[in-house]
Amino acid sequence: MNLAMWRTALTVIPRMEKAEWIQLDVVSRWLISTRAAVLIITLIPCVIAGLLAIRTARFNAELWLLVTIGLIMAHATNNLLNDLIDYKMGVDRNNYFRTQYGVQPLESGLMTVRQNLVYAAVTALVALACGACLVYLRGGPTFWLLSLGAFLVLFYTWPLKYIGLGEVAVLVVWGPLMIGGGYFVTTGQWDWHVFIASLPYALGATSVIFGKHIDKFDADTAKHIHTLPVLLGEKASRYTVIAMMLGQYVFVGYLVVTGYFSAALSLVLLAGGALLRALRVYSRPKPAVPPPNYPAKSWPLWYVAFSFMHNRDFGLWFLVGLSADVILHRVSL
């Protein structure tokens, strides 16, 4: 057991040599190989779905816990399969972008394909077990939500990412599917207001993957990986991200003005500092070298780093505002 490494793997994607890897416990290896540091992007929409369910007094803690574990494990499975498919297709060879910002266990020779498949199988089985329980407890519609989620997990890396649909998949998964679907499974009812309420965070998550793919623009173009930024072009993609970030606040404003949310959700404006920094970065081409004081270990990440920081701050204040809104909503009943 290496608690220090667990904490590290939950906050960053560490670089690692073979000698270090051999000394790690199985949990540390799983956390690193699943890129556990980014799984918070899935935890947040699960919490949002739970808070929205609490507002209705139809919250079921056991069902919500199954949803949360299942979705986090599905995301982890996707990350494992993403590395495996890219490795088998030769995408990560020759110091490709993915291997520069953190260890790719297969490409670095830390894991075998068999070991990756074992990790993916166990992780996927946990996700499927949670899904099967939810289908049994909630019935037919949950099966279709599970099926859509499984399809996107299995086919995100190929072919969806290769034909400009990866970003669309992220928008669907991290909004309507996770938040709207999570709310439905937890409460047993569908609400179109929840669907709209899922879009602010979904746009933030999509801005992160957009930023990552803009950072990889040249490498993906050379390898004929037609992500949406490759299809749109670098400049158009940067301004698309700007529009998505501003759209997060527009949707929150709409939900406050129409009365679905209270003014407590205005707390998202406290993410304005991160928003302004991100907007300044996205309004300009990527610098050739990292600016002074930019963390060396983060380069060549650039756009995605600022998207991630804004999404983190927006998500935090969205949760704080939503928690306050839930309290106000319950008190007023």
C-alpha positions as CSV (number, residue, x, y, z in Angstrom):
1,M,0.0,0.0,0.0
2,N,1.4,3.3,-1.1
3,L,-0.9,6.1,0.1
4,A,1.5,8.8,-1.2
5,M,1.3,7.4,-4.7
6,W,-2.5,7.1,-4.5
7,R,-2.7,10.8,-3.6
8,T,-0.3,11.6,-6.5
9,A,-2.2,9.5,-9.0
10,L,-5.5,11.1,-8.0
11,T,-4.2,14.6,-8.7
12,V,-1.8,14.3,-11.7
13,I,-0.9,11.8,-14.4
14,P,2.7,11.0,-13.3
15,R,5.7,10.2,-15.4
16,M,7.3,6.9,-14.4
17,E,10.2,4.6,-15.1
18,K,10.0,0.8,-15.1
19,A,11.9,0.5,-11.8
20,E,9.4,2.7,-10.1
21,W,6.4,0.9,-11.6
22,I,7.7,-2.5,-10.4
23,Q,7.6,-1.3,-6.8
24,L,4.0,-0.1,-6.9
25,D,1.0,-1.9,-5.4
26,V,-1.8,-2.9,-7.7
27,V,-4.1,0.0,-6.6
28,S,-1.4,2.5,-7.6
29,R,-0.9,0.8,-11.0
30,W,-4.7,0.8,-11.6
31,L,-5.0,4.5,-10.6
32,I,-2.1,5.5,-12.9
33,S,-3.2,3.3,-15.9
34,T,-6.8,4.6,-15.7
35,R,-5.7,8.2,-15.4
36,A,-7.6,8.5,-12.1
37,A,-6.7,12.2,-11.9
38,V,-9.3,13.0,-14.5
39,L,-12.1,10.8,-13.1
40,I,-13.2,13.8,-11.1
41,I,-14.7,15.0,-14.3
42,T,-17.2,12.1,-13.9
43,L,-17.7,12.4,-10.2
44,I,-18.9,16.0,-10.5
45,P,-21.9,15.2,-12.8
46,C,-22.8,12.3,-10.6
47,V,-22.9,14.7,-7.6
48,I,-25.0,17.2,-9.7
49,A,-27.5,14.5,-10.5
50,G,-27.7,13.5,-6.9
51,L,-28.3,17.1,-5.7
52,L,-31.0,17.6,-8.4
53,A,-32.6,14.4,-7.1
54,I,-32.5,15.7,-3.5
55,R,-34.4,18.8,-4.6
56,T,-37.4,16.6,-5.5
57,A,-37.4,14.5,-2.2
58,R,-37.1,11.4,-4.4
59,F,-33.4,10.8,-3.8
60,N,-32.4,7.2,-3.3
61,A,-28.9,7.0,-1.9
62,E,-28.3,3.3,-2.8
63,L,-29.3,3.9,-6.4
64,W,-27.2,7.0,-6.6
65,L,-24.2,5.2,-5.2
66,L,-24.6,2.5,-7.9
67,V,-24.9,5.1,-10.6
68,T,-21.7,6.9,-9.3
69,I,-19.6,3.8,-9.0
70,G,-20.8,2.5,-12.4
71,L,-20.1,5.7,-14.2
72,I,-16.6,6.2,-12.7
73,M,-15.7,2.6,-13.5
74,A,-17.0,3.1,-17.1
75,H,-14.9,6.2,-17.5
76,A,-11.9,4.3,-16.2
77,T,-12.6,1.4,-18.6
78,N,-12.7,3.9,-21.5
79,N,-9.3,5.3,-20.5
80,L,-7.8,1.8,-20.4
81,L,-9.3,0.9,-23.8
82,N,-8.3,4.3,-25.2
83,D,-4.6,3.6,-24.5
84,L,-4.9,0.0,-25.7
85,I,-6.5,0.9,-29.1
86,D,-4.1,3.8,-29.7
87,Y,-1.2,1.5,-28.8
88,K,-2.3,-1.3,-31.1
89,M,-2.9,1.3,-33.9
90,G,0.5,2.8,-33.4
91,V,-0.8,6.2,-32.5
92,D,1.3,6.7,-29.4
93,R,4.7,5.8,-31.0
94,N,7.5,8.2,-31.6
95,N,7.0,10.5,-28.6
96,Y,3.4,11.2,-29.6
97,F,1.5,13.8,-27.5
98,R,-0.1,11.3,-25.1
99,T,3.3,10.0,-24.0
100,Q,4.7,13.5,-23.3
101,Y,2.3,14.7,-20.6
102,G,2.1,11.5,-18.6
103,V,3.0,7.8,-18.7
104,Q,1.3,5.6,-21.2
105,P,1.9,2.2,-19.5
106,L,1.7,0.2,-22.7
107,E,3.8,2.4,-24.9
108,S,6.4,2.8,-22.1
109,G,6.6,-1.0,-21.6
110,L,5.3,-0.9,-18.0
111,M,2.3,-3.1,-18.8
112,T,1.7,-5.9,-21.3
113,V,-1.4,-6.0,-23.5
114,R,-2.7,-8.9,-21.4
115,Q,-2.3,-6.9,-18.2
116,N,-4.2,-4.0,-19.7
117,L,-7.0,-6.3,-20.8
118,V,-7.2,-7.8,-17.3
119,Y,-7.4,-4.3,-15.7
120,A,-10.1,-3.3,-18.3
121,A,-12.1,-6.5,-17.9
122,V,-12.2,-6.2,-14.1
123,T,-13.1,-2.5,-14.2
124,A,-15.7,-3.0,-16.9
125,L,-17.3,-5.9,-14.9
126,V,-17.7,-3.6,-11.9
127,A,-19.4,-1.0,-14.1
128,L,-21.6,-3.6,-15.8
129,A,-22.5,-5.1,-12.4
130,C,-23.7,-1.7,-11.2
131,G,-25.6,-1.2,-14.5
132,A,-27.2,-4.6,-14.2
133,C,-28.4,-3.9,-10.7
134,L,-29.9,-0.6,-11.9
135,V,-31.7,-2.2,-14.8
136,Y,-33.2,-4.8,-12.5
137,L,-34.3,-2.1,-10.0
138,R,-35.4,0.6,-12.4
139,G,-36.5,-1.4,-15.5
140,G,-36.5,-1.0,-19.3
141,P,-35.4,2.7,-19.9
142,T,-32.3,2.1,-17.7
143,F,-31.3,-0.7,-20.1
144,W,-31.2,1.7,-23.0
145,L,-29.2,4.3,-21.0
146,L,-26.8,1.5,-20.1
147,S,-26.6,0.3,-23.7
148,L,-25.8,3.8,-25.0
149,G,-23.2,4.3,-22.3
150,A,-21.5,1.0,-23.2
151,F,-21.5,1.8,-26.9
152,L,-19.8,5.1,-26.3
153,V,-17.2,3.6,-23.9
154,L,-16.3,0.9,-26.5
155,F,-16.3,3.0,-29.6
156,Y,-15.2,6.4,-28.5
157,T,-11.5,5.9,-29.3
158,W,-12.4,4.2,-32.6
159,P,-14.2,5.1,-34.8
160,L,-16.0,8.0,-33.1
161,K,-12.8,10.0,-32.3
162,Y,-11.5,9.4,-35.8
163,I,-14.6,10.8,-37.6
164,G,-15.2,14.0,-35.6
165,L,-17.8,12.5,-33.3
166,G,-15.7,12.1,-30.1
167,E,-16.4,15.6,-28.9
168,V,-20.2,15.1,-29.6
169,A,-20.0,11.9,-27.6
170,V,-18.4,13.7,-24.6
171,L,-21.2,16.4,-24.8
172,V,-23.9,13.7,-24.7
173,V,-22.2,11.5,-22.0
174,W,-21.2,14.2,-19.5
175,G,-24.6,16.0,-19.7
176,P,-27.8,14.3,-20.7
177,L,-26.5,10.8,-20.1
178,M,-24.7,11.2,-16.8
179,I,-26.8,14.0,-15.2
180,G,-30.1,13.5,-16.9
181,G,-29.8,9.7,-16.9
182,G,-28.4,9.7,-13.4
183,Y,-31.3,11.8,-12.2
184,F,-33.8,9.5,-13.9
185,V,-32.3,6.3,-12.4
186,T,-32.1,7.9,-8.9
187,T,-35.6,9.3,-8.9
188,G,-37.5,7.2,-11.4
189,Q,-38.7,10.2,-13.4
190,W,-37.4,12.2,-16.4
191,D,-37.3,16.0,-16.2
192,W,-36.5,18.2,-19.2
193,H,-35.4,21.0,-16.9
194,V,-32.7,18.6,-15.6
195,F,-31.7,17.9,-19.3
196,I,-31.1,21.7,-19.7
197,A,-29.4,21.9,-16.3
198,S,-27.0,19.2,-17.5
199,L,-25.7,21.3,-20.3
200,P,-23.5,23.8,-18.4
201,Y,-21.3,21.1,-17.0
202,A,-21.4,19.1,-20.3
203,L,-20.1,22.1,-22.2
204,G,-17.3,22.4,-19.7
205,A,-16.3,18.8,-20.1
206,T,-16.5,19.1,-23.8
207,S,-14.3,22.2,-23.7
208,V,-11.6,20.1,-22.0
209,I,-11.6,17.4,-24.7
210,F,-11.7,20.1,-27.3
211,G,-8.7,21.8,-25.7
212,K,-6.8,18.5,-25.6
213,H,-7.5,17.9,-29.3
214,I,-6.5,21.4,-30.3
215,D,-3.2,20.8,-28.4
216,K,-2.8,17.6,-30.5
217,F,-3.9,19.3,-33.7
218,D,-0.6,18.9,-35.7
219,A,0.0,15.3,-34.4
220,D,-3.5,14.2,-35.1
221,T,-3.5,15.8,-38.5
222,A,-0.3,13.9,-39.4
223,K,-1.7,10.6,-38.2
224,H,-5.1,11.2,-40.0
225,I,-7.1,11.3,-36.8
226,H,-10.0,13.5,-37.8
227,T,-11.1,14.9,-34.4
228,L,-13.5,17.8,-34.6
229,P,-10.7,20.4,-34.2
230,V,-8.9,18.8,-37.1
231,L,-12.1,19.1,-39.2
232,L,-12.9,22.6,-38.1
233,G,-9.4,24.0,-38.2
234,E,-7.3,25.4,-35.3
235,K,-8.7,28.9,-35.1
236,A,-12.3,28.0,-35.5
237,S,-11.9,25.3,-32.8
238,R,-10.4,27.9,-30.4
239,Y,-13.4,30.2,-30.9
240,T,-15.8,27.2,-30.6
241,V,-14.4,26.6,-27.1
242,I,-14.8,30.2,-26.2
243,A,-18.5,30.0,-27.3
244,M,-18.9,26.8,-25.2
245,M,-17.5,28.4,-22.1
246,L,-19.7,31.4,-22.4
247,G,-22.6,29.1,-23.1
248,Q,-22.1,27.5,-19.7
249,Y,-23.1,30.8,-18.0
250,V,-25.9,31.5,-20.5
251,F,-27.6,28.3,-19.6
252,V,-27.2,28.9,-15.9
253,G,-28.6,32.4,-16.4
254,Y,-31.6,31.0,-18.3
255,L,-32.4,28.5,-15.5
256,V,-32.2,31.3,-12.9
257,V,-34.3,33.7,-14.8
258,T,-37.0,31.1,-15.5
259,G,-37.1,30.2,-11.9
260,Y,-35.9,26.6,-12.0
261,F,-32.8,27.6,-10.1
262,S,-32.6,30.3,-7.4
263,A,-30.1,33.1,-7.5
264,A,-27.7,30.9,-5.5
265,L,-26.5,29.5,-8.8
266,S,-25.1,33.0,-9.6
267,L,-22.1,31.7,-7.5
268,V,-20.8,30.3,-10.8
269,L,-19.7,33.8,-11.6
270,L,-16.9,33.3,-9.0
271,A,-15.3,31.1,-11.7
272,G,-14.9,34.3,-13.7
273,G,-11.2,34.6,-13.0
274,A,-10.5,31.2,-14.5
275,L,-12.9,32.0,-17.4
276,L,-11.0,35.2,-18.3
277,R,-7.7,33.5,-18.2
278,A,-9.0,30.7,-20.5
279,L,-10.6,33.3,-22.9
280,R,-7.3,35.1,-23.2
281,V,-5.4,31.9,-23.9
282,Y,-8.0,30.7,-26.5
283,S,-8.0,34.0,-28.3
284,R,-4.4,33.5,-29.3
285,P,-2.4,30.8,-31.1
286,K,-0.4,28.4,-28.9
287,P,3.1,29.7,-28.1
288,A,6.1,27.8,-29.5
289,V,7.6,27.4,-26.1
290,P,6.1,27.5,-22.6
291,P,5.9,31.0,-21.1
292,P,8.0,31.8,-18.0
293,N,6.6,30.2,-14.8
294,Y,4.5,27.8,-16.7
295,P,4.9,24.3,-15.1
296,A,7.4,22.4,-17.1
297,K,5.7,19.1,-16.3
298,S,2.5,20.4,-17.9
299,W,4.0,21.2,-21.3
300,P,3.0,20.5,-24.1
301,L,-0.5,20.7,-22.5
302,W,-1.7,24.3,-23.1
303,Y,-5.3,24.9,-24.1
304,V,-6.5,21.8,-22.3
305,A,-4.9,23.0,-19.1
306,F,-6.9,26.2,-19.1
307,S,-10.1,24.4,-20.0
308,F,-9.5,22.0,-17.2
309,M,-8.9,24.8,-14.6
310,H,-12.0,26.7,-15.7
311,N,-14.1,23.5,-15.7
312,R,-12.8,22.6,-12.3
313,D,-13.6,26.1,-10.9
314,F,-17.0,26.3,-12.6
315,G,-17.9,22.8,-11.5
316,L,-16.9,23.6,-7.9
317,W,-19.0,26.8,-7.7
318,F,-21.9,25.1,-9.6
319,L,-21.9,22.4,-6.9
320,V,-21.8,25.0,-4.1
321,G,-24.5,27.1,-5.7
322,L,-26.6,24.0,-6.3
323,S,-26.2,22.8,-2.7
324,A,-27.4,26.2,-1.5
325,D,-30.3,26.0,-4.0
326,V,-31.3,22.6,-2.7
327,I,-31.4,23.9,0.9
328,L,-33.5,26.9,-0.1
329,H,-35.8,24.7,-2.2
330,R,-36.3,22.2,0.5
331,V,-36.9,24.9,3.2
332,S,-39.5,26.6,1.0
333,L,-41.6,23.4,0.6
